[in-house]
Structures are given as structure tokens and as C-alpha cells.
Amino acid sequence: MTSSPLDSPSVRRTVPPPFAAELAGTLSVHAQYVLHGNVRDDYVVGADLLDGSRRYHAVGLEDLLWEQLRRAGYASLLRYDAVAGFTVARCVDGLDMNTLLQQSSRGVGGRKEPTDDDGRVEAVFASFARGWAGERPGPRPGDPRYDDYQKPLPAALLVDYASRIPTQVNQLSDAERTFFLRCLKIAEEAVPITRDKSGRCLFNPVVWLADGERDLPAWLVTSGVRVRSIGVPMPDLGQRRRMAALLAAQAGRSATSNTLDVGPLMPGADLEKASEDDVERFARSASGLTLRAMRESMRLARDRKIPFAEMERAVRTYKLGVSRTPWTGGAVAESIRHGENDIRERVLGQEKAVTQTLDVLKRAALGLSGAQASGSGHRPRGVLFFAGPTGTGKTELAKAVAHTLFGSEEACLRFDMSEFSAPHSADRLVGAPPGYVGYEAGGELTRAVREDPFRVVLFDEIDKADKGVLDKFLQVLEDGRLTDGQGVTTYFSECVLIFTSNLGVHGPSGEDGRPLVSAAGDRLPESPEECAEFERRILSNVRHHFERTLKRPELLNRFGGNIVVFQYIDEPTARRILQLQLRNIARHMERQSGLRLRVLPEAERTLADECVRDRHNGGRGIGMKLETHLINPLARGVFDQGTDLTPGSVVTVSRVVVSEDGGVDLDLEVDTPTATTGAGPAGMPDASGMPDASGISGISGMLDKSL
């Protein structure tokens, strides 16, 4: 058993964390406690010395509880888990607890579940609760010491890994139910023991250490007045500051103490003296970490020769498991420089939206996202909210951002938020709580980001998600992290988050989410003044939706000035998109069936008139029109040709005929290949595989990807 720095005779009193003070202050009324939450951490305890000064120490849970119990007159602290069985954790000098414990727990071996011991574990619990009154081995009757050995012995018992005792807390086996029922009965029948020196009547407490309050049967935790549930919270900024200061003192030492071991100083590393600013940055960068994780980050820093002044880097490495990221070393900045033109060519007709997006990416590449806030180190690298009409390039821009930043569109993790419109659908993102279906699988979002934290996360059509889902984004946008149903924390500090929505296009929404009035009408904005007014109206309606409909103004504030408005595409842009999509059709047709497509000018003009006339649905609407006015009748005509068509045949669309009832027919001409080789027909690739100068009936340009 190791000694604690709190045992020093120079310590007049200690100032424990609130949860430990709560336990120590209620020992007169509770026989059992359930400590749940952050129970495997280091804890900073203030020690008031005899000279009037105060020092802080970082201790483990056993040392922390033993200090409170020892001062309350307890003689020993015992420990039980299913692997090691019963052991003595702490004990006052001169008391042979090992012999008593071995005799009391004879037949209770380690590596067995307490429910497999036929009630012997509960029997030890019962003897412990009585203080082994009349059970301690000692002198025979008549010996002057006999009465002392018959008195109850004040002790406390920690039941470690209590969350692992029940297989399924909502479906207990008969043996498990019997075990917990006996423990509850022991608590109800327990009698407090009078202390000789202080005269206080205190119970011998059984302290269950659980990961979560729900890990033990609810009727055990809440139904008995003798059982008290106490949550152990994560450390706040003040506690992290004190821990960072303690660790900073270790930075200048070649060998660290056993109570705050951070590993040896590596050969070649310099001794250093940390400043207050270094301590503050370390404490803030460790937001969301336990104090023990801060100590392990310090150990990692010493192992990798990272100076204390750069502990933020060590914390990031501890969280993500990698020291170098795409964001460091200027790699992302270089990718943005080279990919800026590609993004502008890929997303047509949205120059202002693309510029705003690139500004956010450049800011992220320089590490300036949220720089105006003091605690911005954990926020996502970039946050964007794309608002505007459908088919204007919002999703396409998100994919282009992923390709530019991380080299592949697969780095764009897309969630269709219309699939999360039902209540409790947030469980799909972060995982179901314990005892519910899907708990073992974890959350789709948290699992994917843990597997690859360097990606663009796209939440498409966010306005269609349930309000409970939207609440999950508050913590992500502010703190850059989410804790899933299994208690595992996922960090989003290396991600770019993009939300898309059609909010505001059709006016402000009412309580049911439907628009109250029309914002655009049938006429689309054309002039710069009309476009500016359209943007103001979109922003106003988005604000109305979050503040009045959802009643979530705090979520809107997290987006700040990163709301990017997409305009309706103008007619020249629509015609460019049409040409690109015609080219895609021709290429796809040749790749799939070996047939070459040519669209003559008259047919293209008819298609343009039909596809560009209504631009309310943007590029997506052009694609839908092409499907009904070209692809479907083309497939019908080619199919009717039967087996006459062979690979290399040229299918020419000379005219598109639209009847009054909406039906579409094509005038098709088919040229089968001849034995003579050489250049293909106009607009088709020649032997080199490149289109000839005439293009595919005017489908020209250098772009290979459509909107």
C-alpha cells in the first residue's frame, strides 16, 4: 500500500472535491453509495498546512476517499472486484486486516462473478456492514483484550467495476436479481457504529463504483433510503488549471514522483520552466479530458520530446492519435491555392457563395477559426451553412470542398437529414443509451469521425431533422466534441461541418414548418439589386425559422456569419449546365453500350428552350427535364432498333418534337460503323480518344464535371 501526500503530519485539513465531501458528510444516514461517472480519474485536493499555506495534490480515488474516511475514524478501506476478490486497499497501522479478510472471505475466489458464489459474497458484505462484531479472531473470554475484539470494526468497502456485474441491467438473471436484492436488504438492515473518540454514529459504507448511474438496477439505486447516488463530474477549467500547474512543476524534473508519474525525461530533452501562459493554454486545450488524460498527455509529450510550451500539440496527438495532420505544415493551404479555380469551375453561377466558402477554408487553414474567442481550440476547423434554392450547387460545393482539402470526394461524409425526422432518431447519430436496441453498434456519426477525423461532414437538408437532432449540434459547434451512448468522446476539431437547407426560399415558416408567404413568387431575381434583396430575405427567413419556429436562437448564433446564400442560377449558367449534362449523357452512353450520341443544333435549341425555361429547380431541374425530353425517348428509340445497333454505331438526334399533351418524340438517325477506320463522325472522339473541333453539336468547353 502506497503512502499518500495527504497523510503528512504537516497537513491540518484537506479540501476535497464536492462529491467526496458529500460522501463524507452523509455517512451517518447512508449505508451504501453509488459513485458514477468520472470514477477513474486523478483528483486535485487542497491541503491546508500547519503554517497557514495551501498546497494542491493530485491523488487517485482510493487515496481521496481514504483521507476522508481516516479523518472520520475509519480503520480500513477494502476493495472488491470479480477478478481479484476481496483485498485491503488502505489500513491504519497495527491492524491486521488481511487475516480477518482472508478468514471472512474464505471460499470467495477471484475471477468469479459475485452471482456465482452461492451467496458467499453477500455474506461477506453482511459481516462487513456489522463490522465483524463478534467474528474477529482474538483472545479468549476472560482476556482483558477480549471486549475490544468483540466491538465492531469501522471500515469501508469499494465495489470496483460494478458496471460489469450485471450482464444486462434491464434483463437480470435470477442469480443477479438475488444478489442485488440481498445487497439492498443489507443496506436497509445496516446499523450505524459508534466511534469511540468522536461519539459519531456512522455506517460501514459499501461504495459501488459505476461508469453510469443506469449501469446498476434502478430499484437498487433509488428505492432505498439507505442508498445514495453521487455523480462524479468531469473536471472544470479551474481543476484543469491546478492540474496543469502541478504537471508544469514536473516539466523541469528529470524524474517524476510516484504520485504524479509522467514518465522519465528522454535523453537530449531540455529541462524547462513553464510560464503561466503555458499552463493556461494547456488547461484550455484539455477541455473534455480527464485529469488523468492530462497526465498521460504530459507523459506522451516527454516521450516525444514536445516542450511544455507546446502541450496543445501533445493534447491533440493524445486525442487523435496522430501528430501531423493535413492542417499542419501548410498542406491544406497549398491544396486550397491549387484547387480554388477547380471549385469555381465546378460550381457555376455562385461566385459570391464560392468566395465566402473559400474565405472560411483559408481561415481554417491558417488556424484562425474562432480565434476571437478565448477557448476556441476544440471547435471544428470550419462551419458553413448553405441556404438557397434547390439545384443551385450546395451539395456539389460541399463535395468540391472535400476533394480540395483532403484529395477525395469520399472524404465527404453525407447525412440525409430527412432520415432523422422522427423522434429519438438522434440515437442513430450518437448511439443508443445502455439497454436500448443499437447500443452495441454505436452512433453512425461518432463512429465514422473516430475512424477518420479529417473529413467534411455534410448534413444535407438540416431543416428536415427532428429538433432533438438539432440539439446535438450545439455541443459540436461550441466544443467540437460529442459523447456517444457508450460514453466514448468523439472530437470534431479537425473536421469541416457543412449544413445545407432550402430554408427561407419560400418565405418564413410557421409553427408547422411550412412557409407562411411566398418569398420569390414566379419571377426570379435578375438584377444585382434584386439578388441582394433576395439574399437579405433568405437570411431574415432563416433567422425567423430558428428563433420563432424552432425556438433555438442559440443554434443560429453558433453559425454566426457563416451562412452562405445561394442565388437562383441565371440563364447563361443554365445553358452551360445543359451543355455539360449533354456531354455527360454522350459519354455515359458510349461507356455503357458503345453507342455514340450526336445532338444536332435544332434539337439542342429545343432542349434548351424546354430545360432553361423554368429555373426554379436549378441544375437539378435541368437534369429532370433532360431525362423526360431526351433520355427516355432516346432509350425508347434505341431499344426499338433491336439488334441492328452494334458498338461504334452513331445515334444522331436531329429533332425533338414536344406534343401538346406533353409527350416527347425524337427524330433519330443511326449510322452503323464501316470497315474503314479513321476519324469518327462530327462531335465524336477520333482515334486519339479526344473530341474533334466541332464538338458534340456545340457541347463545348473544358469542364468535365457538371453541377
NUVOLUM-407683 format. One record per residue (C-alpha): z, y, x. Coordinates in steps of 0.25 Angstrom, whole numbers, padded with zeros to 4 digits, always signed. Example, Ala and Ser with C-alpha at 12.3 -4.5 7.8 and 13.67 -1.06 7.14 Angstrom:
2
+0031-0018+0049
+0029-0004+0055
//
This chain:
707
+0000+0000+0000
-0004+0013+0006
+0005+0026+0006
+0001+0038-0002
+0001+0052+0004
+0009+0055-0009
+0021+0046-0004
+0024+0056+0007
+0039+0061+0006
+0034+0075+0008
+0027+0075-0006
+0036+0082-0016
+0028+0079-0028
+0013+0075-0032
+0003+0082-0041
-0005+0070-0047
-0018+0071-0055
-0015+0073-0070
-0018+0058-0074
-0007+0053-0064
+0003+0064-0069
+0000+0059-0083
+0003+0045-0080
+0016+0048-0072
+0021+0057-0083
+0019+0047-0094
+0026+0035-0088
+0037+0036-0098
+0029+0033-0110
+0017+0025-0106
+0017+0010-0100
+0002+0009-0097
-0009+0019-0093
-0024+0018-0093
-0029+0027-0082
-0044+0028-0084
-0055+0036-0077
-0055+0040-0063
-0045+0030-0058
-0051+0026-0045
-0051+0039-0038
-0043+0047-0028
-0033+0058-0034
-0029+0071-0028
-0014+0072-0029
-0006+0085-0025
+0007+0082-0017
+0017+0093-0016
+0024+0093-0003
+0039+0096+0000
+0034+0108+0008
+0028+0114-0005
+0014+0111-0002
+0004+0103-0009
-0006+0093-0003
-0016+0084-0010
-0019+0070-0008
-0030+0060-0013
-0024+0047-0018
-0028+0035-0026
-0024+0031-0039
-0013+0022-0035
-0007+0032-0025
-0008+0043-0036
-0001+0034-0047
+0010+0028-0037
+0014+0042-0033
+0017+0046-0048
+0024+0033-0050
+0032+0033-0038
+0038+0046-0041
+0041+0041-0055
+0049+0030-0049
+0040+0018-0050
+0041+0008-0039
+0028+0001-0038
+0013+0003-0042
+0006-0011-0045
-0009-0013-0047
-0016-0024-0055
-0031-0027-0056
-0038-0040-0059
-0043-0043-0045
-0030-0041-0036
-0020-0043-0047
-0006-0036-0046
-0003-0028-0033
+0006-0018-0029
+0000-0004-0027
+0012+0004-0023
+0027+0001-0022
+0039+0008-0017
+0046+0004-0004
+0055-0008-0005
+0049-0014-0018
+0043-0028-0017
+0033-0027-0028
+0023-0037-0022
+0033-0048-0024
+0036-0044-0038
+0022-0042-0042
+0018-0056-0036
+0029-0063-0044
+0025-0055-0057
+0010-0057-0056
+0010-0072-0051
-0002-0079-0057
-0009-0066-0059
-0020-0067-0049
-0031-0057-0045
-0045-0058-0048
-0042-0061-0063
-0043-0053-0075
-0029-0050-0081
-0034-0056-0094
-0036-0069-0087
-0021-0071-0082
-0015-0076-0095
-0006-0064-0097
+0000-0064-0083
-0006-0050-0080
+0000-0045-0093
+0013-0052-0089
+0014-0044-0076
+0011-0031-0084
+0023-0034-0093
+0032-0037-0081
+0027-0024-0074
+0030-0016-0087
+0044-0021-0087
+0046-0018-0072
+0048-0033-0070
+0062-0031-0075
+0070-0044-0072
+0058-0050-0066
+0059-0045-0051
+0063-0055-0041
+0076-0051-0034
+0091-0054-0033
+0098-0064-0041
+0108-0059-0052
+0121-0054-0046
+0114-0047-0035
+0116-0032-0034
+0101-0030-0034
+0099-0039-0046
+0099-0028-0056
+0089-0019-0048
+0079-0031-0048
+0080-0032-0064
+0076-0018-0066
+0062-0015-0070
+0053-0010-0058
+0045+0003-0061
+0031+0000-0057
+0017+0004-0062
+0004-0005-0063
-0010-0001-0061
-0020-0010-0068
-0033-0007-0060
-0047-0009-0065
-0042-0010-0079
-0056-0007-0084
-0061-0021-0078
-0051-0029-0086
-0058-0029-0100
-0072-0035-0100
-0076-0027-0112
-0065-0017-0117
-0071-0018-0131
-0072-0033-0131
-0059-0038-0125
-0058-0053-0123
-0045-0060-0129
-0039-0060-0115
-0042-0046-0112
-0037-0041-0126
-0024-0049-0124
-0022-0043-0110
-0023-0029-0114
-0015-0031-0127
-0003-0037-0118
-0005-0025-0109
-0003-0015-0121
+0009-0023-0126
+0015-0022-0112
+0013-0007-0113
+0019-0006-0127
+0031-0015-0123
+0034-0008-0110
+0047-0001-0108
+0049+0010-0098
+0058+0008-0086
+0069+0018-0082
+0069+0023-0068
+0082+0023-0060
+0080+0036-0053
+0074+0045-0063
+0078+0039-0076
+0064+0039-0082
+0059+0028-0090
+0045+0025-0086
+0035+0013-0089
+0029+0004-0079
+0015+0008-0082
+0003+0000-0082
-0009+0009-0077
-0023+0004-0081
-0034+0010-0072
-0047+0010-0080
-0061+0016-0078
-0061+0021-0092
-0051+0022-0104
-0060+0013-0112
-0060+0002-0102
-0047-0003-0108
-0045-0007-0123
-0043+0005-0131
-0031-0001-0138
-0024-0003-0125
-0027+0012-0120
-0024+0019-0133
-0016+0011-0143
-0002+0010-0136
+0007+0022-0133
+0011+0016-0120
-0003+0016-0114
-0009+0029-0109
-0023+0032-0105
-0025+0042-0094
-0039+0047-0089
-0041+0049-0074
-0051+0060-0073
-0062+0063-0062
-0057+0073-0052
-0059+0088-0055
-0064+0099-0046
-0050+0102-0041
-0047+0088-0038
-0060+0087-0030
-0057+0099-0022
-0044+0093-0018
-0051+0080-0014
-0062+0087-0007
-0051+0095+0001
-0044+0082+0005
-0057+0076+0009
-0061+0089+0017
-0048+0086+0025
-0053+0073+0029
-0066+0078+0034
-0060+0083+0047
-0054+0070+0050
-0059+0058+0057
-0051+0048+0050
-0046+0050+0036
-0033+0046+0029
-0032+0033+0021
-0028+0041+0008
-0041+0049+0009
-0050+0040+0017
-0064+0046+0018
-0069+0037+0030
-0070+0040+0045
-0077+0051+0051
-0090+0046+0057
-0094+0047+0071
-0101+0060+0074
-0096+0067+0062
-0089+0080+0064
-0075+0084+0059
-0075+0095+0049
-0067+0105+0042
-0071+0107+0027
-0071+0120+0021
-0066+0124+0007
-0081+0125+0002
-0084+0111+0007
-0072+0106-0001
-0077+0113-0013
-0091+0109-0012
-0086+0094-0010
-0077+0095-0023
-0088+0101-0031
-0099+0091-0027
-0089+0079-0030
-0089+0083-0045
-0089+0070-0053
-0084+0062-0041
-0070+0056-0040
-0061+0060-0028
-0063+0046-0022
-0078+0048-0023
-0076+0062-0015
-0068+0054-0005
-0080+0044-0004
-0090+0055-0003
-0082+0060+0009
-0082+0046+0015
-0097+0046+0013
-0098+0060+0020
-0090+0055+0032
-0099+0042+0033
-0112+0050+0033
-0107+0062+0041
-0108+0072+0030
-0099+0084+0033
-0089+0088+0023
-0096+0101+0020
-0108+0093+0014
-0099+0084+0005
-0108+0087-0006
-0119+0079+0001
-0109+0067+0002
-0105+0068-0012
-0120+0068-0017
-0122+0056-0008
-0110+0049-0014
-0115+0051-0028
-0130+0048-0026
-0129+0038-0014
-0140+0045-0006
-0138+0056+0004
-0152+0062+0003
-0159+0065-0010
-0172+0071-0014
-0166+0084-0016
-0161+0085-0002
-0169+0088+0011
-0180+0097+0003
-0187+0085-0002
-0187+0089-0017
-0191+0103-0013
-0203+0098-0006
-0207+0090-0017
-0206+0102-0027
-0215+0110-0017
-0225+0100-0017
-0224+0096-0032
-0223+0109-0038
-0239+0110-0040
-0239+0096-0045
-0229+0099-0056
-0237+0112-0060
-0250+0104-0061
-0243+0092-0069
-0236+0101-0080
-0247+0110-0085
-0245+0123-0093
-0230+0125-0090
-0230+0134-0077
-0216+0140-0081
-0209+0127-0084
-0214+0121-0072
-0210+0133-0063
-0196+0133-0070
-0195+0118-0067
-0199+0119-0052
-0188+0130-0051
-0178+0121-0055
-0183+0110-0046
-0183+0119-0034
-0169+0124-0037
-0165+0109-0037
-0172+0106-0024
-0164+0117-0017
-0151+0112-0023
-0149+0125-0031
-0148+0119-0045
-0135+0125-0052
-0132+0132-0039
-0126+0143-0047
-0115+0134-0051
-0103+0130-0042
-0103+0116-0046
-0118+0112-0047
-0118+0101-0036
-0120+0090-0046
-0129+0096-0057
-0143+0090-0058
-0153+0095-0048
-0161+0101-0059
-0160+0102-0074
-0172+0106-0083
-0174+0107-0098
-0189+0107-0102
-0191+0113-0116
-0204+0115-0123
-0215+0109-0132
-0219+0094-0131
-0230+0090-0121
-0229+0102-0112
-0225+0095-0099
-0209+0094-0100
-0209+0079-0097
-0220+0080-0087
-0214+0091-0079
-0201+0082-0078
-0209+0071-0072
-0216+0080-0063
-0203+0085-0058
-0198+0071-0055
-0211+0068-0048
-0210+0081-0039
-0195+0079-0036
-0194+0064-0034
-0208+0059-0032
-0210+0051-0044
-0210+0053-0059
-0201+0041-0060
-0190+0050-0055
-0190+0056-0069
-0180+0049-0078
-0184+0052-0092
-0175+0050-0104
-0182+0052-0118
-0170+0059-0125
-0175+0055-0139
-0170+0041-0136
-0156+0047-0135
-0155+0054-0148
-0145+0044-0154
-0130+0046-0153
-0124+0039-0141
-0138+0038-0134
-0131+0045-0123
-0126+0032-0119
-0140+0028-0114
-0140+0039-0104
-0126+0037-0098
-0122+0023-0103
-0113+0018-0114
-0098+0018-0113
-0090+0006-0110
-0090-0005-0121
-0103+0000-0127
-0117-0006-0126
-0125-0002-0114
-0112+0001-0105
-0117-0008-0094
-0131-0002-0094
-0126+0012-0091
-0134+0024-0094
-0149+0026-0093
-0148+0040-0087
-0136+0038-0078
-0141+0024-0072
-0155+0030-0069
-0150+0042-0062
-0140+0034-0054
-0151+0025-0049
-0160+0037-0045
-0153+0051-0045
-0165+0058-0040
-0173+0060-0053
-0178+0069-0064
-0171+0065-0077
-0179+0069-0089
-0172+0070-0103
-0184+0071-0112
-0183+0077-0126
-0168+0080-0123
-0167+0087-0137
-0168+0073-0144
-0156+0068-0137
-0143+0066-0144
-0132+0077-0142
-0123+0066-0135
-0134+0064-0125
-0135+0079-0122
-0120+0080-0119
-0122+0070-0108
-0131+0080-0101
-0120+0091-0100
-0113+0084-0088
-0126+0080-0082
-0131+0094-0082
-0118+0100-0077
-0112+0090-0068
-0124+0081-0064
-0118+0068-0068
-0115+0058-0079
-0105+0047-0080
-0111+0035-0088
-0104+0025-0097
-0099+0017-0085
-0093+0028-0078
-0103+0030-0067
-0107+0044-0064
-0122+0048-0062
-0126+0060-0055
-0138+0069-0059
-0137+0079-0047
-0150+0074-0041
-0158+0074-0054
-0166+0084-0061
-0164+0084-0076
-0175+0088-0086
-0173+0089-0101
-0185+0091-0110
-0186+0095-0124
-0194+0101-0135
-0182+0110-0140
-0186+0123-0145
-0201+0121-0147
-0200+0121-0162
-0188+0131-0163
-0173+0130-0163
-0167+0117-0168
-0157+0115-0180
-0145+0106-0181
-0154+0094-0183
-0162+0097-0170
-0175+0101-0178
-0182+0115-0176
-0178+0126-0185
-0190+0134-0183
-0203+0133-0176
-0204+0140-0162
-0218+0139-0159
-0226+0137-0172
-0240+0133-0171
-0245+0143-0161
-0241+0140-0147
-0237+0151-0137
-0248+0156-0129
-0245+0170-0122
-0235+0172-0112
-0226+0179-0122
-0227+0168-0132
-0224+0158-0121
-0211+0166-0117
-0207+0167-0131
-0209+0152-0133
-0200+0149-0121
-0189+0159-0126
-0190+0152-0139
-0189+0138-0133
-0177+0142-0125
-0170+0148-0137
-0172+0136-0145
-0167+0127-0134
-0154+0135-0133
-0153+0134-0149
-0154+0119-0148
-0143+0117-0138
-0134+0128-0143
-0136+0126-0158
-0141+0113-0161
-0135+0104-0150
-0123+0113-0148
-0124+0111-0134
-0125+0124-0127
-0119+0119-0114
-0130+0109-0112
-0140+0120-0113
-0132+0128-0103
-0134+0116-0093
-0149+0118-0093
-0147+0133-0090
-0161+0140-0087
-0168+0126-0084
-0174+0126-0098
-0189+0125-0095
-0198+0129-0107
-0212+0122-0108
-0223+0130-0115
-0234+0124-0124
-0246+0121-0116
-0257+0131-0117
-0272+0127-0120
-0277+0127-0105
-0265+0118-0101
-0268+0109-0113
-0283+0107-0109
-0279+0104-0095
-0269+0093-0100
-0280+0088-0109
-0289+0086-0097
-0278+0079-0089
-0275+0070-0100
-0290+0066-0102
-0291+0063-0087
-0279+0054-0089
-0286+0047-0100
-0298+0044-0092
-0290+0039-0080
-0281+0030-0088
-0294+0025-0096
-0300+0021-0083
-0288+0015-0077
-0285+0007-0089
-0299+0002-0093
-0308+0006-0082
-0316+0015-0092
-0320+0029-0088
-0318+0041-0098
-0326+0053-0099
-0324+0064-0109
-0335+0074-0111
-0333+0089-0113
-0336+0089-0128
-0325+0078-0130
-0316+0085-0121
-0317+0098-0129
-0314+0091-0142
-0302+0084-0136
-0297+0098-0130
-0298+0104-0144
-0290+0093-0150
-0280+0092-0140
-0277+0106-0136
-0277+0112-0150
-0263+0109-0152
-0254+0111-0140
-0240+0110-0147
-0238+0096-0141
-0243+0100-0127
-0249+0089-0118
-0243+0078-0126
-0251+0083-0138
-0264+0083-0130
-0261+0069-0126
-0259+0065-0140
-0272+0072-0145
-0280+0065-0133
-0274+0051-0138
-0279+0053-0152
-0292+0061-0149
-0297+0053-0136
-0289+0041-0132
-0288+0034-0146
-0303+0036-0150
-0307+0033-0135
-0299+0020-0135
-0306+0016-0149
-0320+0019-0143
-0318+0012-0130
-0311+0000-0138
-0324-0001-0147
-0333-0002-0135
-0327-0016-0133
-0331-0024-0120
-0342-0014-0117
-0333-0006-0109
-0331-0010-0094
-0323-0004-0083
-0330+0008-0078
-0337+0012-0091
-0337+0027-0095
-0332+0031-0108
-0337+0045-0112
-0331+0053-0123
-0342+0063-0128
-0336+0068-0141
-0322+0068-0148
-0324+0068-0163
-0312+0072-0172
-0314+0069-0187
-0307+0077-0198
-0297+0066-0201
-0292+0067-0186
-0300+0054-0181
-0306+0055-0167
-0319+0048-0162
-0325+0049-0149
-0340+0048-0145
-0339+0038-0133
-0350+0034-0123
-0348+0022-0114
-0355+0020-0101
-0353+0007-0094
-0353+0006-0079
-0366+0003-0072
-0368-0006-0060
-0371+0007-0051
-0359+0012-0045
-0357+0027-0041
-0350+0039-0047
-0345+0037-0061
-0348+0046-0074
-0345+0060-0074
-0330+0063-0074
-0327+0048-0069
-0321+0044-0056
-0332+0041-0046
-0331+0030-0035
-0321+0038-0028
-0312+0038-0040
-0312+0053-0042
-0318+0061-0053
-0331+0067-0051
-0333+0082-0052
-0336+0083-0067
-0322+0077-0071
-0319+0069-0084
-0327+0079-0093
-0319+0091-0088
-0306+0084-0086
-0304+0090-0072
-0292+0095-0064
-0284+0090-0053
-0272+0085-0061
-0269+0070-0062
-0258+0071-0072
-0257+0076-0086
-0246+0083-0093
//
